[in-house]
């Protein structure tokens, strides 16, 4: 234990610090509980988006196979090259339970047939269907990515909160309580010693007064 001043003021300070540390612990426990609830909610969302993505991917593969079998591989490849474009994504942040989490702002990837860059004249409808299916899959990927990023951010915050909570519960509060008990014990021992010395001084004074009285009588 580091050097502790054995005074009444230090005792009061330690007691106040213990109360504040206990309040901080309670707040952290409440925060962690709330974060866990939000984590579970977002985890459910992640699973839902994952199911949606798996279904969209399966539909896209089926649509691609159908387009290649009907329109031909070269026609599908040509349409794919013509329809290449950049995704208009912007990553910002939002507040969830007071925690900053990523938020992906996007316009839907899905486009009308005339907006895909290839000529619709003479192009098989199966290519349009395949393009639409893959655009839906990309939308699902982005939604899943946003949910997973939020999940990771919340999990990281829960770990950080747990570390702070453990530090309070297992380090700070026990140390403050040990110092409080040490100061209290030392003050009690000092009070007993002072009381003993006062009694001793009182006895000595009484004996001196008694001796003086006997001398005067003689």
HELIX and SHEET records of a PDB file:
HELIX    1   1 UNK A    8  UNK A   71  1                                  64    
HELIX    2   2 UNK A   73  UNK A   82  1                                  10    
HELIX    3   3 UNK A  113  UNK A  115  5                                   3    
HELIX    4   4 UNK A  125  UNK A  167  1                                  43    
HELIX    5   5 UNK A  168  UNK A  172  3                                   5    
HELIX    6   6 UNK A  173  UNK A  217  1                                  45    
SHEET    1   A 2 UNK A  89  UNK A  96  0                                        
SHEET    2   A 2 UNK A  99  UNK A 106 -1                                        
END                                                                             
